[in-house]
Amino acid sequence: MGNCHMFLVLLQFGILVVIGKPQVPCYFIFGDSLVDSGNNNNLATLAKANYLPYGIDFPKGVTGRFTNGRTMADMIGEILGFDEFIPSYASVTNDGQMIRGVNYASGGAGIRCETGSHLGDRISLDRQLCNHKTVVSRLFSLHRNTTFTNEYLGKCIYVVNIGSNDYINNYLLPTIYTTSSKYTPQQYAASLIQQYSNQLKNLYNLGGRKIVVFGLAKLGCAPAEISVFGTDGKRCVESINDVVKYFNDNLKPLVDELNHHNHDAKFTFINVSHISRLQKAVPFANIPCCEVGADWQCDHTTTTRHIRALSVYYDGFHPTEFANNIIAVTSYFALSHMDASPYDINHLVQL
């Protein structure tokens, strides 16, 4: 199947509207700025997106999403049939919202607690899991039926998209963080995977069963990394992609191990690096869509530089809604067994 044909398939799926009740009772989102929906808005941090041109194409305008429109997590929620976007943990105001799901993601957050600290406050994955424990406790109090609540939580979809900052805002910043002097790339990936394994087990122990683990994109293709490190005539900074590959290559084995040791677990791996092959035909593949500042985030403006529907990156690091659509739809309807393993989200919800 050629790239053009695949894009047509993706666009067809991308406008899919699910009528009726959602396919799952609730949907929980963990991660970093790729799926943050506003949890950083009131934090003391440089990692904020609560200003234009972020949200320029989002139905509700500026919300704190690090893109022009919807995130990949938003789109997955729409395909699952939710008629409203899952609220950020910072904005949840009532039990009715909480029952349908919560978005805990935080820009700058990582698997490691110190990741992103030079940017300011952020909600690390450990802290996100603590917030989820609070929500789960509330759900048990509301239902007052342990068996029902456990069954309810077991039917929900959990998306975890994190790890990029453990490289961009940790390992690849040797003047700020010491990890690159303490670990070889292989050792660092192994250390991350070990910590991530414990965190995913924690999520399982909190009732999660259908857990979607997203791999990392090819971070060396981000406009910011290209500008800082140069590509030596290639399309991307391959030395960075090589370092990140050690982590990605360990994610599928981690998912397989978690499924093997937990008989009722249904973890699945989404290979974002492989899915990104669909973006190569986009005209502005490695150029920021908005005007960026020294921190590679969008400048405060109401305009963008390139056609947003023909761009992969909105700023120096974050994908456009168009690129998010490719990832979201392909994670739900995998075009190849390489995109999702052991199942895509479409099959996961039916298990």
C-alpha positions, 0 to 999 in steps of 0.5 A: 500500500503506497503512502497516498493510499494510506493517507486516504484510508487514515482520513476516512477513519479520521472522520469516523463518528461513533453514534451511541454510547461509548465503547468503554465506560471510561477512559484514563490518560497519562503522559506528557505534553503530547496528551496534556489537556491543561494540567500545567496551566496553573503550575509554575513552569515554562511548559505551558500552552495556554495561549494562542496560537495553541488551540487555534483549531480546537473547538474550545479554543485555548485550553493548554493543549500543546498543538493547534487542535486536538491531541492524539488522546482526544481523537482516540476518545472521539473514536471510542465514542465519548461525546465530550473530551476527557477533562484534565485532572486540574479541571475535574469538578464533579463525580460525573466527570470522574466516572467517565475518565480523567486526563492526568498528563503534564507537559515536561513530565517523565518516567524519572521524577527529575526529568523536566525540572529545569522547566519548572513544576510538572506532574511526573508519572509517579505523581500522576499515578498518585492522582489516579489512586485518589480518583480510584478511591473516590470511585470505590466510595461512590459505587460502594461495591468492590466487585462492581468497581473492579469490573468497571475499571477493568473495562476502561481504556488506559493510555500511557504516552510518556518517555520523550522528556526523559530524553529531550529534557534529561539525557540529551541535556548533559549540562543540566542532567547527569544521566548521560555521564552515568549511563550508556544509552543502553543502560539508560534505556534499561533503567527507564524500562525498569522504572516504567515497568514498576509504574505500569504494574502500579496502574495494573494494581489500581484496576487497569487492565486494558492499557495502551503503551505508546512508544516514542516518536523519532525524536531526532526528527523534531525541528528543535533537535535538527536545529541544535544538533544538525543532521549531517545531510540526512533528514533527521538527527540519526544519533538521537534516533539511535539512542531512543531506539534502545528504549523503543526496542524494549517496550514490546518485550516489556508489554509481553512480559506484563501480559505473561505475568498478569493473566488478566492483563491486556497491555498493548504496544503502539509503535509510534516510530513505525507509524511515523512512516506515514508522515514522510510525504507531508510537505512540511515534515520537519519545519515548525508550523508556528513561529517559535521562540528560544524555547522552541514553543510557539510565540504569542501570536494569532497566526501560523507560518505554514498550512497546518493540514500539511505540517507534522510539527506545530512547534519545535517538538509537538505534532500538529492535529493532522499528525496526531490524527495519523497516530490516533487512527492508526493506533485504533485501526492498525495498518500493519502488525508492526503498528500495534502489538499484540492488538490495536485499540479497536480489538482491545476494546472488544476483549 
